[in-house]
Amino acid sequence: MINFQHIFRKILTVLIPLIFIGSVTLFSQGTLYRTFSQGDLAMKKAKAGKAFASDVYFKFLNSTGLSVNGLHARFNSEILEVENPDGFPTVTINTKGKELDASGTIVLPGDSAILCLKVSKKAPGTKVSRWYWTLDGIQAGERNTELGSITDTRLTIEPNGGNVLEHLYKRIIHKPEGLVIGIASTMHKDTVNPTGGWIRYMKADRKYFPHAWTPRCFDFTVTGSGREKAFIGQLRNPHVKKHDNHLLGEVHALKLAIIANDSMVTEPIDSGVTLLGDLLYNDPANPVDPCNGLTIRQLVHLVDSSLSYCGNFIASQYQHFDYCVSRINTAFDGEYQARSLIPFLIAGTRTLAEVNFLHPNPDAIAGTRPIQRYGLDLTNTPEQFILDQNYPNPFNPATTIEFTLPEEAIVTLTVYNLLGQQVATLLENAQLDEGTQSVMFDASGLSSGMYLYKITARGIGDWGITSTSVMKMILAK
């Protein structure tokens, strides 16, 4: 039996002398990093890039020749928030949201007040239709007519974890390899030293998250009837209820964060800095932390080993691993801000100077990014149903059929031979979310030849689109 504890204890022995990081703390300390929480990755994707409001600045010049202490203004757009009242302590907005009264600060003749507002108008063109200065609540000077803004900035919806999950699985993670959690092995369950199981995630599905149950190895799965079954071999795209394991959810989230940074989907993207996966874990406050001395990639590999090789690890180690991985995921989690939607780039949240247990790795700075960057226009939500060619094609005996829904829909997917006879029903009136979906088709019981797959999708969202498409595929045994 492979003793992974012994192997990684040797790794620790080699790496721990590197932990006096004092001489390299200048590297990466001002660089922002980004990780993801399980809860964020379970979110329904946001309509990133869609406008929802505007930030506007207005400059009001006091040309009355009097010292005033108030301002009244009417706008052509509803005021959602006064972001900066320029020193006025009291600001009230009328019930319709378009008139504003500010008071409590003296504005001398020739001086100005600059108000910053968030308004409901999404397109440029917010204006003041009329306004005047006040003194103790009474109009002072003339009533002024139209006033344009000095700045007018459209505000758009930021992406969220759901957008990141979809982008990574659709554009970055290669098919059919997918993302493996655990150690994939050809060792069969009947061999002398069988491995445990492993998971292969191949598509974006927010039901992968969040996990809540005890951190442990891949010990068993739960069937639809609630029966426990030994976890041996490969499991594809399991939802949480199939194997609820907090360590699985955390290491899945961390792997996605590493992939995102490697592929320049998250900061840092500058040259000369340590990538997220190459950061060194060392907690000076806890010298016996079992994760000390490992890079994040090494830690993830160790966790993969522990998930599949149950017999080589004890229960307390899973708790330790879960603590370390969760701690990393929390270190750089936070609000989502897109630096760009095309190409897709999410800003970092914190620097290494703010995280005392992760450190730069000078030995990894010269390393190259292992994954090519891709682009994705999140602002263009698909407006029609799309049925893709199955892959692989030709196939033997299994293939994947992928399609994209512009809205939530009721979907039926069937397979026919060239005589028009139905040979398989893959989906029947299944309710699916908008976005890209995929279904595996196993044709083990069919003979070689050409087949047709037909899909019917009836939208149940705002658009109510109904679509039917048919495509050919070839089974070659």
Secondary structure as GFF3:
##gff-version 3
##sequence-region A 1 477
A	DSSP	alpha_helix	4	15	.	.	.	ID=ss1
A	DSSP	three_ten_helix	16	19	.	.	.	ID=ss2
A	DSSP	three_ten_helix	21	24	.	.	.	ID=ss3
A	DSSP	beta_strand	32	33	.	.	.	ID=ss4
A	DSSP	alpha_helix	38	41	.	.	.	ID=ss5
A	DSSP	beta_strand	51	61	.	.	.	ID=ss6
A	DSSP	beta_strand	68	75	.	.	.	ID=ss7
A	DSSP	beta_strand	79	84	.	.	.	ID=ss8
A	DSSP	beta_strand	90	93	.	.	.	ID=ss9
A	DSSP	beta_strand	99	107	.	.	.	ID=ss10
A	DSSP	beta_strand	112	119	.	.	.	ID=ss11
A	DSSP	beta_strand	127	135	.	.	.	ID=ss12
A	DSSP	beta_strand	138	144	.	.	.	ID=ss13
A	DSSP	beta_strand	147	148	.	.	.	ID=ss14
A	DSSP	beta_strand	151	156	.	.	.	ID=ss15
A	DSSP	alpha_helix	161	167	.	.	.	ID=ss16
A	DSSP	pi_helix	168	172	.	.	.	ID=ss17
A	DSSP	beta_strand	179	181	.	.	.	ID=ss18
A	DSSP	beta_strand	197	201	.	.	.	ID=ss19
A	DSSP	three_ten_helix	206	208	.	.	.	ID=ss20
A	DSSP	beta_strand	220	222	.	.	.	ID=ss21
A	DSSP	beta_strand	228	230	.	.	.	ID=ss22
A	DSSP	beta_strand	233	236	.	.	.	ID=ss23
A	DSSP	three_ten_helix	240	242	.	.	.	ID=ss24
A	DSSP	alpha_helix	246	262	.	.	.	ID=ss25
A	DSSP	three_ten_helix	276	278	.	.	.	ID=ss26
A	DSSP	beta_strand	280	281	.	.	.	ID=ss27
A	DSSP	beta_strand	294	295	.	.	.	ID=ss28
A	DSSP	alpha_helix	296	308	.	.	.	ID=ss29
A	DSSP	three_ten_helix	310	312	.	.	.	ID=ss30
A	DSSP	alpha_helix	315	331	.	.	.	ID=ss31
A	DSSP	beta_strand	338	340	.	.	.	ID=ss32
A	DSSP	beta_strand	345	346	.	.	.	ID=ss33
A	DSSP	beta_strand	350	351	.	.	.	ID=ss34
A	DSSP	three_ten_helix	352	354	.	.	.	ID=ss35
A	DSSP	beta_strand	358	359	.	.	.	ID=ss36
A	DSSP	three_ten_helix	362	364	.	.	.	ID=ss37
A	DSSP	beta_strand	386	387	.	.	.	ID=ss38
A	DSSP	beta_strand	398	405	.	.	.	ID=ss39
A	DSSP	beta_strand	409	417	.	.	.	ID=ss40
A	DSSP	beta_strand	422	432	.	.	.	ID=ss41
A	DSSP	beta_strand	435	442	.	.	.	ID=ss42
A	DSSP	beta_strand	449	459	.	.	.	ID=ss43
A	DSSP	beta_strand	466	475	.	.	.	ID=ss44
###
